[in-house]
Amino acid sequence: MANRKKEIYKPKPMTEGKRNIIQGLLQEYDIETADDIQDALKDLLSGTIQEMLEAEMDDHLGYDKYGRSSEPNYRNGTKSKGVRSKYGEFTVDVPQDRQSSFEPQVVPKRKKDISAIDDKIISMYAKGMTTRQISEIIEDIYGFEVSEGMVSDITDKLLPKIEEWQNRPLSSVYPIVFIDAVHFSVRDDGIIRKLAAYVVLGINEDGKKEVLTIVIGENESSKYWLSVLNSLKNRGVKDILILCSDGLTGIKEAITAAFPATEQQRCIVHMVRNTLKYVANKDMKAFAKDLKTIYTAADENSAYTQLENVKQKWEGQCPNAMKRWYDNWDAITPIFKFSKETRTAFYTTNAIESLNSSYRRLNRQRSVFPSSQALLKALYLATFEIAKKWTMPIRNWGKVRGELAIMYPDRMPE
């Protein structure tokens, strides 16, 4: 039997036919409680599988159960088989043929557990699909309905794993750490609000990327960031050499309090983007080219000279554009200690930007998350999908590690 194409369908309206089916189910199974629904689903699943087995045998023989054929092969009774599912165990009668050539697909030979459907639901949730979309796909592919509530119940099994992951022990030293935010729309008490998912990404001593934590919050403050950084300390982090972030409110004070030896580096990409907001479209290309002379300068003195030159050149047309560079100069300058090859490892948030682009795909799948908990589940699953690809150190890690060891003596792990 040919596999049916997996597609994401738009939510189907409540038609008269569907309403009649639901009414029929309520009468057939005398449904009054959630347990009754589970029992009904088990019965429906077993009946559906039985029908699919019969259809597979029809396809295998080339004629239906009560048809006749001159072919030497024909039906030869049934064989009972116990099947395990997430809804409990049940028995199906697997059709047999005289030549024993029938190979059922829905319940393959020597396989009794079909509970992997939970894994499929989790996988679809990881891709950002809504519970309604998942329910419709399962119904279309497998021929039985899985309620949105059941999908939520299945994905809720992740919550203990998420808590365990969020509290797992961490390495004692992370040479580089990035903090950035992705914003999502979340429903809260009937009101849709924008919430930030703050992602803390570490580069460990082997140069490999590792998501340390994901926190969902509303307001940035030094108190908020201090609690986040202290949680990293409580999980075993003793030192961070360089922490790279955008201008998150209160982050500077929190880093100083939690990790006083950590050097704070502003993300140059964010600095450039924020600066260009003050520039007319026709001037952006030329302005961006001038900004590049600052952060690619040979050393700090040369960079400051270029900063002055850019300010003087554009002050008339864009009077406030360069103010952030002066205000944040102390957090921009750490890059100038390093070679140009090493700078790219931490003066941008390229490592975390690629991670965030994967998270943003969730926004394309669902415009609003029903709760912050649902958002956290989706982010957790997406993180594990992404992390499967992180098998190699970041580019030029050997050179980067060597320079970090020189610039921060006795702090890099041996």
Salt bridges, closest charged atoms under 4 A:
GLU7 OE2 - LYS5 NZ 3.98
GLU16 OE1 - ARG19 NH1 3.34
GLU54 OE1 - ARG75 NH1 2.96
ASP58 OD1 - ARG75 NH2 2.33
ASP97 OD2 - HIS60 NE2 3.44
GLU103 OE2 - LYS109 NZ 3.62
ASP118 OD2 - LYS86 NZ 3.75
ASP118 OD2 - LYS157 NZ 3.30
ASP140 OD1 - ARG4 NH2 3.23
GLU148 OE2 - ARG132 NE 2.93
ASP156 OD1 - LYS377 NZ 2.78
ASP188 OD2 - ARG193 NH1 2.15
GLU210 OE2 - ARG168 NH2 3.65
GLU218 OE1 - ARG193 NH2 2.21
ASP239 OD1 - ARG411 NH2 2.83
ASP246 OD1 - ARG266 NH2 3.43
GLU263 OE1 - LYS337 NZ 2.61
ASP283 OD2 - LYS282 NZ 3.34
ASP290 OD2 - LYS313 NZ 2.86
ASP327 OD2 - LYS323 NZ 2.75
ASP330 OD2 - LYS252 NZ 3.85
GLU353 OE2 - HIS270 NE2 3.96
GLU353 OE2 - ARG273 NH1 3.60
GLU353 OE1 - ARG360 NH1 3.97
GLU385 OE2 - LYS388 NZ 3.14
GLU403 OE2 - LYS399 NZ 3.36
